[in-house]
Amino acid sequence: MPDSPIHHGADPGDAPPGLVEALRRLDQAGGEMPAGVDLGLLAAAHRTYAARRRAGRMLRGAGTIAGAAALGIGAWAVWTGPRPGAGALVHGDVDGSGVVDILDALIVANGVRDGQASAAWDFDGDGAVTRADVEQVAIRAVRLGAGTVSR
């Protein structure tokens, strides 16, 4: 039986003799699958794979929705997050520019001079806004790399 599907390049000597003989008998018996059994198997396969396809589509749809939601939340967080000019972002950043610079020290100094200093400008924590607070802001402004906002 050189064209038998059992002998696809395999050496029958590799298998137990009983198995080889049983496979030969099955191959020779041939026979047809009854139409009812064949159609029943086909219908069961269609139901199984159709359910799997539906589940796969639902999972892909849920993944798409979750990805879009994450992207939207990320965009919202970036859009509504703190920005320069939106208020003090770092200790000593009086004008909300995102950096502590000499302009912040000038604003505090003018506030102290004019008696219009904000209580929020008490950077040394002594309960009063004084020249010491101006000096703290000025020192922070000229310190290398210390005045930038870090997240």
N, C-alpha and C positions, 0 to 999 in steps of 0.2 A: 504494500500500500504506500507507494512513494508520494502520492498526492494527498494523503490523509493529514488532517490538521493536527493529529497527535505527534507527527514526526517533523515539526518545524525546526529542523536542525538539531534537535535534542537527541542524545544517544539514549535509547530505551534502557541500556544497561545501567544507567545512573539511577533508575527508579526500581523499587521492589518489583519482582516479577508478577506478583498478584495484582498490583496496581496497573502494570502495563497490560496485562491480559484483560482486566476489567474495562480499561479505557478502549481497548481494541473492540471488545464486544459492543460497548456503547456506540462506538463510531460505526460499526457495521450494521447495527440495528436501525440506524437512521430514524425514520418515522417522522410524523408531522405532529405538531402541537395542535390539539383540538381548537377550533376557531373560538369557542367560548372562553377557554382559558387564556388564549392569546389576547383577545379583546379585553378581558378582565385585567390582565397584567398591564396592558397598555393604558387603560383608564386609571389604574392605581398609580402608575408612574406619572401620568399627566397631573393628577391631583397633588401628588407629593411635590413635584417640581413647580407647579403653579403656586403652591403655598410658599415655597422657598423664594420664588421670584417676588411675590408680594411682600414677604418679610424683608427681603433685600432692598426693595424700593422704599419701604417705610423707613428702614435704617438710614439709607442714603438721604432721604428727605429730612429726617430728624437731625442728621449730621450737618446738612446744609443750613437748617434753621439755627442750630446751636452755633455754627461758625458765624453766621450773619449776626446773631445776638452778641457774640463775643467781640466781633468787629465794631458793632455799634456802641457797646459799652466802652471799649478802648477809645474810640473816637470821642465819645462824650467826656471821658476822663481827661483826655488831652485838651479838648476844647474848653472845658470848664475849670481846668486846673489853674493854679496860681500863675499869674503872668506879671512881668515887670510893669510897674505903674498901677497894680491892683491892690496895693497896700504893702505894709512891711513884710518882706519875705524872710529876712534874716535879721538877727539881733543887731541893731544899729542902722538898718536901712529905713530911714525916716521917710524918704520921698517915694518908696516903693519901686525903685528902678531895678531892683534885683541885685544890686551891688552896694556895698557900703563904700562911699567915696567922700571926698572932701565937701561936696555939696550937702551931704547929710550933716556933717559937723557944722557947716555954716548955718543951716536951718535951726539946729539946736542952739547955737550961739546967739542967733538973732532972737529966738524965743526967750532965752535967758535974759538977754539985754532988755527986751521990750516987756518982760513980765508976762509973756503969753506962751510959755512952754507947756507942752502937753505932759500930763502925768505919765504917759506911756514912754516918755523919753528919759525916765529915771533908770539909766543903764547900770549904775553902780549899786542900786538897791538901797540907798540911804534915806529914801522917803522924800527927797527934794531934787528938782532938776537944777543943777548948778554947773559951774565951769568944769567940775570933775567929770560930769557926763559928756560935755563937749570934748574934753581931752580923750575920754574912752573911745568915742566915735572917731576922732581924728587918728588915734593910734591904730584902730582897726582898719581905717581907710588906707593907711600907708603900708600896712603889713602885706607882704607879698602873698598873693593867692588867698588871703583870708576873707576878702570881701565878697567873693562871688557866691551865688546861690548854688548849693549842692542838694541834689534830691536823692 
